[in-house]
């Protein structure tokens, strides 16, 4: 195994190039090897490690960067036949650097290979990921165009030698927790969500009927969450004409004994929204200076909110203050990866830094509420959400296709 292009050895390692300088510490702990250190300069894409794959009889465990994405064991045979062009075509929902997906299979944050788990413990500034390059696995940290005048900590990485996958994943999760020290809500609720029955065809009559049904069933539901379809537009987060005002919506739910819950995609702004028309300066831009398309959904282009912009952050804070004031206490915040797409921002920060700044505002504003992340970059979200909706949407189809990693069906969910 190589560390920064050099044969592996424990101890301190210093490397200096024309673009950056790095100081690394490699320690052996009872549970495995820890790589930590600091860097300054403009590292762009930093190669951290390289591990040879010796046996084609083994399989790999690959992970995706955001919570809908696939996380699964894949054989070498299947790996060679993955439709990489198709995955890359999914854009930023598949990876923050979708063009990279066309070349090689990628596993974000951690990978299990050759009886080892290699994993980064944080994603505070850069985006860490692993690439299967022929018969090798290489670990990288993408710093985009970020430049550091002073030393900053690198994203810490561990190498665990446990042969049992479940044990490796449990230990890795514990180390991530210790590294980030997240505080979770003591409330771990069970409730009802409109999405899986009504999807985007939800009406207020559906809500009223299901409230009556949920009350009569006595199933122990604690929250009742309204999903997509209540809003005027993506980015214009007020009720459309066929829905009552926010206070009335929340009151109708709480009057039945449930905690009011609401869905929204706070970092997404539809091209058709008033927010996009009134505040184009709040949007992440592409190289030409036009609003960057983070993804397409609802038959329209969806832009990304620039959470490095102070006025956009104030708008975000006021938005959640209004929801909380109306009586909502459970929030499913969706399509969060839009806040972490690469592009031109108001401040010279990395996409990860901007994303975390937006989540920080939401977390602080919703103190005492339960926040469910969805479509969320996993490591950067640690400490800012109370739960995570993982896996794709469920659907009434069952198709055990090993190459079908992103399609919505009961098997992949």
N, C-alpha and C positions, 0 to 999 in steps of 0.2 A: 504494500500500500504506500502511496505517496501523499505527502502533505505539502501543499504549495510547491509541487514539482520536485520535491526532494524525498529521498527514502525516509520512511517513518522512523522517528526516534523520539524518546521522551526528553523533556526539558524545554529550554527556551529557544525560540527561532526568530530571527530578524531578517526581514527582506525589504529592500529599497529599490524602487524603479524610478524612472523619470516622472511617473504619474502619481505614485503613492508610496507610503511607507507603512509597514505592518510589524507589530511586535506580538508574538504568539507564545503561549504557554501550553505545553502538552503534558497533562498529568494522568497517571494511572490511579484510579480509585477502585475500591472493592467491587463495584458494579460495572466498571468498564473504563474507557478512556475519555477524558474531557479536553476539548480544545477551546481555549479562551484567549482573549487578547484585545488589542486596540489597533486602530489605523487612522491615518490622515491622508489627505490628498484627494485624488479623483480615481477611485478604483474601478469604476464601471462594473463589469462582470468579473468577480473574483473567484478563481478556481481554488477551492479549499482542499479537496482530497480527490484521490483516484484509486479505485479498488478493482483488481482483476476478477472477472467471473470465471471460475475454473470448471464448473460442471453444468452441462446443459440438462442434466436430469433434475435440477432444482427449479423452483419457481421463485418469483419475486412478489413482494407485496408492495403495490403502488398506491399512492394517495394523491388526491386532487387538492387544488389550492382553496376551493370554496366548498361550502357545506352541502351543496347539491351533488357535487361531483363524485365520481366513482372512487371507492377505496376497496381494493380487492386483491386476492392472490391471483396471479397470472402466470401460466407456464411459459417457458421459453418459446415453445412452438406457437402459442397464441400471440405472444409478444411480437413475433416476426410478421404476423399477419394483421396487426392492428391497422385500421383505416386512418392513418395519421392525418391525411389531407382532410378527411371528414371531421376529425376532432378540431383541427386548426380552423375549419370553417365555422365552428361555433364561437369563434372570437374570444373576447375577454371572459366569457362565462366558463371557458375551458382552461384558460391560463392568462396571466397578465402579459405574457409574451407569446401570443398565439402563433406567430411565424416560426418560433422555435419548435413547436409541436410537429411541424411538417417534416422535420429531419430525424428526430429520435423520440422514443417514449420518455415521458417526464414523470417524476414523482415529486410532489411538493412537500417541503418541510421534513419528511423522513422517508426512508426506504428500508425494506428488509431484503437482504441478499447474502448468499454464502453463509447462512447461519448467524448473520450479524444484523443488528438494527443500527443504521446511521441516521441520526436525527438532530436537527437544530432545535434549540430550546426556546427561542424567541424570534420574533420578526418585528422589531421596533423601528428599524430604519430601512433595511434592505429586504429583498424577497429571496429566501433560501430555497433551493430546490436541487434535485438530483436528476441526472440524465443517463440513460442507458445508451452508451456509445459503443456499438459493436460488442466486444467481449469484456467491456469495462463499465463501471459505474463511476461517474464523476459528480462531485458535489460543488455547487456554486452558490454565491450570494450576488444577486443582481442589485446594484446600487443606482442603476439608471444614470442620470446626469448629475447626481449629487456630488458635491465637492466639500471637503472638510478642511478648514484651516487649522483646527486643533484636533488632537486625538479624540476618537470616539470609540466606545466598545464595539467589537464585532459581535455578530450573532453567535452565541456559544453553541458548540456542537458536541455530541456524545457518540461513542461507538460502544454498543452493548453486544456481548457475545452469547447471550442466552439462546439456546436452540429452540425453545418452545415459543412460538409466535405470540401466544396470549401473554406469557410472562414478560416478554420483551415490550409489548405494547403497554402493559400495566406499569412497568418500571419507567418507561419513557414518559407516560402521562404524569406519573408522580414527579419526575424531574422537571417537566414543564411547569407543573404547579409550584414547585419550590423555587424555580427561577423567576416566575412572574408574580407569585404571592397574590392570586386573585381572591376577591371576596365575593361569595355567592349569596343569593337570597336564601334565607332559611325556609322560605315558602316554595314548595315543589309541587305545583298544582296539577290537577286533572281537570279537563274541561272540554268544551265543544267548540269546533272551528267550522265555519261555513264552507271552506274551500273545497273539500273533497266530495261534497255532494252537489254544490251549486256552481263551483268554479267562478267565472266572471259573469254569470247570469243571475246573480243574487238580487232579490227584491226585498223591500221592507216587509212585505207580506210574509215572505219566507222566514224572516227573522221573528216576526210575531208568532207565527205558527210553531216554530221550533222552540221558542221560549216557553210556550204553554206546554209543549210536549216534554221538554227537559225538566220542567217543574213537576210534572205529573209522574215522571218515570222514577224519580228518586234514585238516580244512579251514582250520586256522590260527586256530581260535577261541581267544581268550585268557580271556574270562570266560563264566560260565554263570549266568544270572540268573533267579531264581524270581519270578514276577509275582503278581498278585492271586489269592487263593483259599487262601493258606497260613494266614491269620490267623483268630483267633477272631471279631473284629469290627473295624470301622473305628474306631480309637482304642484297641482292646485288642490291642496288637501282640505277641502270643505265639502260638505254633503251635496250631492246633486239634487235636483228638484224633487225626485221621487222618494227621497229619504228625508227624515226629519232633521232638525238641528242636532249638533253634537250632544248638547245637554239632554235633550229628549231621548236620544239613542241610548246614552249611558243610564239615564233614569229608568228606561223601560227594562233594561237588563238587571240593574240593581234591585228594582222593585220585586223581582222574582227570586231574589236571594243569591244572585251570581255576581262575581266581580266582572265589571265591564272590560272587554278586550277589543282591541282595534288593530287592523293591519294597515301598513303603509310602507312605501319604499322611499325613505327620506333622502337618499343620495341620487335618486333618479329624477330626471326632468324631461317630460315629453316635448318633442318639437312643436306640438300643437298647444302647449300650455301657456297660460298668461305669464307664468314665472319666466319661461324662456324668452318670451317677447319683451317683458318689462325689465329683465335683468340678465342680458346676455353676458355681462361682465362677471357674473357669478358661475359661469360654466367653464369646465376644463376645455382647453382648445387643442386643436391638432396643429401640425407644423405650419399650415397656411393661415392660422389664426381663426379658423372657423370652429364652431362648437364640435367637439369630438363626439362621435357616436359610440357610446359605451356598449350598446346592444340594440336589438330590434325586438319589439313585442307590442301587443295591442295594435298591430298593423301600422306601426309608426316607428320612427327613430327615437331613441331615448338617449339623452345627453347625461353627462355626469356633473353633479354639483361640486364646485371647487371649494372644499372645506378648508383651504388655506386662506380664503378670503374672509376678512373679519366681518363684513356685512352679511355674507352668506351664513356665517356661524351665528350671528345675532338672529337672523331669520329662523334658523334651525332651532335655536333655543326658544324663541317666542312661539314657534309652532308646537313644540312639546309642552310648553307651559299651558297653552290653550287646551290641549287634549287632557292634561292632568286636571286643570281647573274644571273641565266639563264633567269629570268623574271617572275617566278611564284609568285603570291601574295595571292592566296587562297589555303589552305591546309586542306584536310580531313585526319586526322591521326586516324588510325583504330586499332582494336584489342589492345587497350591501356592497358586492364587489365593484359596483359602479364607482364608488368612492375611492377605489384603489387602482383605477386604470391609469396607465402612463399617459402623460400629456403635459401641456403648458399650463402652469398654475400661477396664481397671483404671487405666491412666495416661492422661492427656490428651495422647495422641500421635496423629498421623495414621495411617490404615491402612497407608500405605507405610512409615512409620517402624517400626510394629509388625512388619510383614512382614520387613523387613530385619534387625530384631533377632533374630527367630527363625532366619533363614538364617545370621546371624552365629554363633549358637550351634552350629548344625549343622556349618558349615564348620570352626570351630575344633575341634570334637570329632572330626571325621572327617579330621583332618590326615593326609595321605599316602594317602587313599582317593580314588576317582573318584566324583564326584557328578553325576548326570544329572538336570537339572530337567525337569519335565513339567507341563503345565497351569500354567505359571509366568508371572507378570507379567514381561515381557521386560527392560525397562530396570532395574527395581529389583533384578533378580537378577544383574546384571553384577558379576563379581568374587566371587560366592559359589558358583557352580556351574562345573563343568569342561566341560559340554556341555549341549545343550538338545534335547529331542525336539520337533521342530516339525511342524506340520500335524496333521490329525485321524488317527484310526485308519484303517488300510487295511482294506478289506473286499472280498469276492469279487463285487463289482458294479461296473459302469462306467457312469456316467451323466453325460455332459457337459452339465449344466444350469448356465447362467451365474448363476442365482439360488440355486443350491444351495450356499451357502457353508459350512454347518456340518455337513451330513449326511455320514455315514461311507461313503465308497466309494472305489474305486481312482482315480477321476478327481481328486477334490479332494485326495487324499493325495499 
